[in-house]
Amino acid sequence: MSILDQALAEIAPAKVRKADCKDEIQYKIAVLRLMQTIQRQETSPGTVRVALRKITKHLRVADTAAKALPLKYWSLFLENHRRTIREWERETPFRRQLLAIEAAVNHMVVPPGGRRQSSVKIHAVKFARELLVEFDQKPTLTIDGHWPRLAAVLYEGAFGVSAEMFEYCRDYHNELNGRRRHKLRR
């Protein structure tokens, strides 16, 4: 049985809407493939934090070099030429940028060893729910329900790899109902 047939069996659309359902399934699978390409290009929060720390080090070096310039060149860095030398000593050329980057680094949440959820799997779950609702099926949240099975079929159709989707369905269901997410088990 093909992936398309498996998905149609889970959704069980009316005969009149079967062609529309096929088109929607194929569209959702294509979008999942595109999202996988995008997700591969994403950078982890830890990597971003390391890069921002390198930028702050370089800005500090540039600040120190700018302070070493003779007074006649200080105007290159001053936005308001009416600053006094005391204000200049307090305000370095890249101080605002440094403060902004340091604030971003300090407020960045990087879970220690935390596993990132797959945004592609999350979207497979969302797409499965949308398909079930659109074609008059109730998305059932049971381990062997239509919703997790359809999400798994969509994911398998996009990547040729089966995946367990119940926890992702449960998390999305809780998110829709205003409850907090469960941590994914390893």
Secondary structure, 3 states (H helix, E strand, C coil): CCHHHHHHHHHCCCHHHHHHHHHHHHHHHHHHHHHHHHHHCCCCHHHHHHHHHHHHHHHHHHHHHHHCCCHHHHHHCCCCCCCCHHHHHHCCCCHHHHHHHHHHHHHCCCCCCCCCCCHHHHHHHHHHHHHHHHCCCCCCCCCCCHHHHHHHHHHHHHHCCCCCCHHHHHHHHHHHCCCCCCCCCC
